[in-house]
């Protein structure tokens, strides 16, 4: 029994590494905010949000698995990379094991999503299939999005706009301009997680032929991109207060301004492995902003 545990525990740890826990706030924030917007409209069903959160996390994890797999196969992930450990390049998980993991995770997300399709109709089926397909196309297929400068757009669209608006649709069966506006800061801050990641890896990605947006526009413009997305996220509460009648509680996310400023300073001054700290703080910022934003929408 002890020997079995010794075998299982390291493998579990490897899969945990592959899931990239520090990126998972990107999957949580849109569901929380979309649910909060539904609550503010007195249209909320808890079980819908629970299933939506499970599907969102699984799609995020599946996308991370695909990213790990195809970056390794394409030679973009090597032992020289500055980021956290990648399980394939480190030999912790085999290619075949990862392919199986990708199938299991995405198939589980699909099965859980069928409950939401039953609850809210074919629109949710289309969103779910598109999200899974995009997660695979992020680094796989004949035109991998991340290799052609489209990774940022993918993250903003699916983990910001679609994630938030889709959750809202589950409860209300409608899309609205309000839901769109509300999704923007989530998309912006979640995208910034990728911006930091690509900024850190810009030299390695350029050498391996992975043309991320950071590789295409260079370090200076990537830092400006980060700042613009950050400022955009703090503009939205003003819009909601001035034009949509939300109370002053909508400015709760402004409590994160010191953290946001710190991430901008870190991105400008840090290099190499130091940027992993920036990446972690950027992920925490997206989660904390999302939580405070959700509270502000409800109060």
N, C-alpha and C positions, 0 to 999 in steps of 0.2 A: 504493500500500500504506500509506504513512504517513497519507494522508488518511482511509483506512478506519479505521485505528487511532484517529485523533483523534475519529472519530464513535463508535466502539465503546466507548472508555474512559469518556467521560462518561456514556453510557447505562448501562454496567455499574455505575458509581458510583451512579447514581440508583436502580437496582434494589437495590443493596447498602444504601442508605439506607432504602428501603422495607421491607426485610427486618428492620430494627431489630436489628442484631447484639447490642446490649446487653441485649435481652430474651431472647435465645436460651438462656441458662442455665436458663430456665424449662422448656425442652424437654429439656435434657440431664439435669438432676438426677433426675427420676423414673425414667429408664431406668437410670442408674447405681445408684441405691439398690435398685430392684427386682431388678436383676441381682445385686447384692451379697447380697441376702437369699436368692436362689436358690443362690448359691455357698455360703452358710452352711449350706444344707440339702443340699449335695452334688448339686445338680441345676442344671446350667448348660450351655448350648450357645452358644458365642460368636457364631455367625452369626445366631442369633435376636436377640441384643441389638444387633448391628450394623444389622440391618434395622429393628428397633424404634426405634433412635436416628434413623435416616434418616427414617422415617415421622413421628416426633415433631417433628423439626426442620421438616419440610415442612409439617406441620399448623400449627405455630407461625407459620411464615413466611406461609402462606396466610391465617391469621387476621389477621396484621398487614396484609396486602394488603387484605383485606376491610374492616378497620377504617379504613385510610387512604382507601379508595374511598368508603365510605358516610358517614364523618364529613365528607368533602368535599362529597358530594352533599346532605347534610342541613344543611350550613352550620356544622357544629361546629368544623371546622378552618379557620382564617383566618390571615392573615399576622400577626395580633396575638397568636397563641398563644405561650406561654412555653416550650413543649417543643421538642425537636429538630425539624429541618426535615421537613415532610411534602411528599412529592414531587408530589402533585396540586395542592395549594394553591400550591406554588411553580412549577408549570408544567413540572416536570422530566419527568413522565410523564403521558400523556393518559388520559382515562377509558377509552377503548377498549383501550388498551395494558394498563391495570391489570386490566380485566375478563379479558383474555386471560391475563395473568399469574396471576390467581386460578384460572382453569380449569386451566392447565398444572400449577401447583404441587399443587393438590388431586388432580388426576387421576394425577399421578406418585406421590403418597402412596398412593392407592388401588391402583395397579398393584403397587407394592412390597409393600403390605400383603397382597396375595393369596398371596405366599409364606408369610407368617405364618399366614394362614387355613389353608393346606394343612398346615402344621406343627402347628397347635394347635386347629383347628376353628372352628365357626360363632360361638363366643363372641367370638373376635377380630374376625370380620367385623362383628358387631354393635357392638363397641367402636369399630372404625375408622370405620364409617359414622356412628355417633353423634358421634364426635369431629369429623369433618369438618362434619357438619350443625350442630353447636354452634358451630364456628368461624365458619361463615357467619352463623348466627343471632345471633352476638355483637353485630353492628351492622346487619345486613341483615334483610329480611323485615318482616312486619306487626307483629311484637313483638320488636324488637331488645333483647337482654338488657341490654346496656350502658346503654341509654336508660331502663331501668326498674329500676335499682338491683340488677340480678342479675349484673353482671359479676364481682363478687368471688366469688360462689357458683360461677359457671361456671369460673373459674380454679382455685379450690380443688378442685373436683370433678374436672375433666378433666386439669389439669396436676399435681395432687397425688394424689388417691385413685385415679382410673382409670389415670393414667399409670404409677404405681408398682405398683399391684395387677395391672394388665394385663401389665406386663413380667414380674412374678413368675409369673403364670398361664402365660405362654408356655413357661416352663421346667418348671413343675411340674404344669400342668393342674389347678390347684386354687386356690381363694380361701381365705384364712384370716384369723382375727382378728389374728394377728401381722402379716400383710401390711397389714391396715388400719391398725393402730397405727403401723407403720413409714412409711406414706404421709402421716401427719398433719403432721409437721414440714416435709416437702417442700411440701405444699399450703399450709401457713401462710406460709412464707417466700416462695414464689412469688407468693402473693396479695399480700404486702406490696409487691411491685414495682408492682402495679396500684394499691394504696392510695396510694403516693407519687405516682404519675402523676395520679390523680384529685384528690388533695389539691392538687397544684400547679395543676391546671386548673379548680378548683372555680368560680371566678368566671366564666370563659369558658363552661364547660359549663352553668352555670345560665342565663346570658344566651341561649344557643343552644337551650335546652330539652332538653339532654342530662342526664337525671336519674340520674346515677351515685349509688352509695350515699353517697359523700362529699357530694354536693349535698343528698341527703335528710337525712342526720344532722348535717351541719355539720362545721366544722373541729375543734372540741374533741373530739367523739366519734370522729372519724376518727383523730386522734392516739392516743386510747385503743385503738381497734381495732388499730392498728399495734403498740402495746405488748403487747396481749393475744396477738396472733398470734405475736409474737416470743417471749414467755414460754412459750407453748404448745409451741413447737418445742424449747425446752430442757427441758421436762418429760418428753418422750418417752424420752430415754435413761435416765432414772431408772426409768421403768416397765419398760423392757426389761431393765435390770440387776436390778431387784427381783423381777419376776414371770416373766420369760422366761429367766433364767439366763445372760444374756450377760455377758462378762467386763468388766473395768474399761475395756478399750479402747473400749467403747461411748460413753464420755464424751469421746472425741476432739473432737467438735463443740464442746465447751466452750472450746476454744482460740479460737473465734470470738466469745466473749462481749464482748471489747473492741470489736470491729467492730460488733456488734449494739447495744451501748450508744451508740456514736458515731452510728449511724443514728437512734436515738431522739432524741438531743440535736439533731442536724441538722434533723430534722423539726419539732422544737419551735421552733427559732431561725431557720431559713432561710425565705426568702420568694422567690417569683417564680423567676427564672432560676437562683438558687442551688440550688433543689431538684433541678435536673438532676444535681448532684453527689450528692445524697442518693439519687436514683434509681439512678445508676450503682453506688454503694456497696452499695445494697440488693440489686441483681442479683448483685454479686460475693459478697455474704454468702451468698445462696442456693446459689450454685455451690460455694463453699468448704465450707460446712456439709454440703452433699450429698456432696462428695468424702470429707470426714473421717468422716461418718456411714457411708458405704459401707465404708470401711476398718475402722471399728469393728465393723461387722456381720460382716466376714469373719474378723477376727483372734480 
